[in-house]
């Protein structure tokens, strides 16, 4: 019986082999490069020829004045994105659920989903044009209202909030899928009973829809903890400039400049390894909380 079952499942296991090989090549083998964080790495000498210097790269990073500002920028931008990515999709999904005409509902869903499928390379060009202080449509509107133009992508006060808002504009439509699915799973009989009891739409939302969505909200909230140090490299890289390094430089862009531009490979790897370790701890914590409060398990 066991051998017969194994023969039946053998083709499925063979199908896994290409994926496992790809994971080994692109995910596990590159982990050997983490040793660069403990070396005075010279590309010509390679991993085995470079001098081992212990924790000197980490000490150097901790003494760089900009590092703590970069860490703060990363935390601030990432936390703001997490908050918005919870509040906005929940609100929009509830509003979409209230639309009675299915045709209108589908059109709205399609329109708000579209930005998610565009890369930041494309969107950054659009946003740079829209937010331009000289000819951008946003600032032209502000001038018509008698207000001064704002340099959204060149002002350290505005730049972090511009990142958060533009990221939310791109992603909130796609994020509503999860919450709309949660709403469709709520028992319709609860709404019928509420109508009989005289509850209006607002009270139905407050006492039925939101409690019904609560397990998914808690789950998404706990899982998002692991992304506290992921502020969005692609978006920041395509929108920032040296003018806004003070408020917009994050760990990923900091590592990019150290490694690819300044050729400080050991220091860049040390920063990346620091981020990976912290992210691993946060992801482990998020799954523990998800299991504790939302009964969510992956193993």
N, C-alpha and C positions, 0 to 999 in steps of 0.2 A: 504493500500500500504506500509506504514511504517512498520507495523508488519510483513508483508510478507517478506520485504527486510531484516528485522532483523532476521527472522527465517532462511533465506538463508545464512546469514553471521555468524550465531551463531557457526557453526562448526569451522569456521576460528578463531573466538575469543577464542574458547576453546583450539585450537591448540597453542595459545599464552601463555596459563596459565603456562605450565612447564617452558618456557623460562623466564617469569616474576618472577616465584618463584626462579629460579636459580639466577637471577639478584639481587633480594632482599636478598638472603642468602649470596652471594659471593661478591656483590658490595656495597650494602647499609648498611647491618648490621655491617660489619667490620668498617664502618666510625665512629662508636661509639668509637673505639679505638683511634681516634685522640685526645680524651681527655687526653690520657696518656702524651701528650706533655706538659700539664699544671700540671702534678702531679709528686711527688717523688714516682714513681710506684714501688710497691713490688708485685711480682706475687702472693704470698701467700694471700695477702690482697685483691687483685683484683681491679677493677675500682672504686668500691664504698668505699673501705677501705683505699686506699692510700691517702696520704696527698696532698692537693692542694697547689701548690707553685707559681701559676701565671705564669709569663713570665721568671722565673729563668732559665729554661732549654734553652730558646732562648738566654738569656744573656750569659750563659755559652758557648754556641756554638759560638757566635760572638767573644768571647775572646779566643777561641782555635786557636793557630797560624796556624795550618794546614788547617783550614776551608777555608780560602781565597785562598790558593793554590789549594785545592780541587775544589773550585768553578771556578777558572781560568782554571784548567785542563778540567773540564766538558764543559765549554763554548768553549774552544779552539778545543777540540776533536770533539764536536758536530757540531760546525760551519764548520770545515774542512770536516766532513762527509757530511753535507748538500750540500756544494759547489761541492764536487766530485760526489755526487749522482744526481746532476743536469747536470754537464758538461759531465761526462763520458757516461751515458745512451743516452743523446741527440746525442753525436758524434757517438756512436756505432749504434744507430737506423738509422741515416742518411746513414752510411756506409752499413748497412745491406740492406737498401732500394735500394742501388745502385747495389746490386748483381743481375745479370740477371738470373742465373740458380736457380730455385726454390729448387732443391734437395740440392745444396750446402747451400743455405740460411737456409733451415730447419735444416740441420745438425749443422750448426754454432749456430743457436738459441738454439737447444737442449743442446749443449755442454756448452754454457755460462749460461743456466738456472740451470743446475744441482747443482752447489754449494749452491744455495739458499735453497734447500731442505735438506741440511745436517745441523745438529745442531752444535753449537760452541763446544760442548763437543768432537765431532768427529774431527772437523776441527782444534781445538787447538792442539790435539795430532799430526796431520799431520804437522801443521805449526811449532810446537816446534822441530820436527825432521828436517824439511826442512831448518829452520833458525838457526839451531845449529851452534855455532862458531867453533866446532871441526870437525863434520862430516856432516853438512848440505850441501845440493847440491848447495845452493846459495853461501856460503862461499868457497866451493871448487872451484866454478867458478871464484870467485874473486882472489883466490890464484893462479889459472892458469894464470890470467892476471897480476900477480905480485903485487896485492893489499893485504893489511892487512885484516884479517877476521873481521867482524863486529858482535857484540853481540846485535842483533836486539831486543831481548826480555829482555836484561839486561843492556841497556845503556839508560839513561834518555834523551839523545838527540834524539835517534832513535826511542824509544818506541812509542811516540804518532803518529808519521808518519807511523810506522808499523801497528798500530791499524787502522788508516784511510785507508791505502792501502789494507790490508787484508779484511776489511769490504767491501770495494768497489769491490774487486775481488769476494766476495761472493754474493753481492746483485745487481751489475750493470746489469746482464743479465735479471733478473726478472723485473727490473725497465724499461728496454727498451720496454716492452709490451705496456705501456701507450703511449710512443712517437711513436711507430710503428703504433698504432691505430690512432693517430692524423695524421700521414702521409697518411694513407690509406683514410682518410676523405677529403683529398685535391682534388679538381676537376681536373681530368686528362686533361681536355681541356686547362687548364692554361699551362701545360707543352708542349702540342702540339702547342699552340700559341707562346710559347717561342722559340721552335725549328724553327718555320717558321721565327721568327725574328732574328735567328742566334745565340741564346744564347747557350753556352756550358753547360756541366753538373754542373760546379762550379757556374755559374751565375744562373742556374735554382735552385740550392740549396740555394743560397744567397737571391734570390728575390722571390722565390715561396715556397720552402719547409720550410725554417725557419720562414717566416711570417705566413705561415699556421699553424705551430706548436706553435706560440707565445701565443695564449690563454691558451693552456695546460701548457706551460712552466711557465707562470705567475701564473696559478692556483697552480701548484706543488710547486713553490717557496714560495707562500704565506702560503700554508698549512704546509710547513716544518718549519715555524717559531715556531709553537707550540712544536717542538722537540728540541729546543735549549738546554734544560737541560737534554735531554735523549742521553747520549753518548754511551749507549750499555752495560748494566750490564753483560750480559752473556758472551760477548766477553772479556771484561776487566777481569772479575773474573777468566776466564779460562786461560788467558795469562799472567797476571801480577804476580809480586812477591814483597816482601818487598824492594828489590833493586831498583825498579822503582816506588815506592809510590810517590816520588817527582813529577814525570811527568805523571803518569798513574792513580793515585787514583782519582776517580770521586765520585759524590755525592752518587750514589747508592751503590758503594762498601764501602764508608765511613760509610753509614748508616748500612750496613750489619755488619761491624766490631764492630761498637758501640753497636748495639743491640744484635747480635747473639754471638759475641766473648767476648766483654767487659761487657755484660749484663747491659748496660746503656740504658734501654728501653725508659725512658722519653726523654733523649737527642736525641736518634736515631729517635724517633717519631717527635720531634721538627724539626729536619733537614728534614725529609720526608714531614712534613706538610708545611714547608717553600718552598720546591721544588714544591709541589702540587699547592700551591697558585700562585706561579710565573708561573707555567705551564698553569694553568687555565687562567690567564691574557693573556699570550702569545697566547694560542689557540683561545681565544675570539678575540684578535687582528687579528690573521691570518684569521679567518672567515670573519671578517669585511672587511679586505683588499681583500679577495677573492671575496666577493660580490661587492666591489667597483670597482675593476680592471678587474675581470674575469667573473662577473655576475653569480657567483656560490653561491647557497643558499641550505641549508639543511632543512630550515623551510619556 
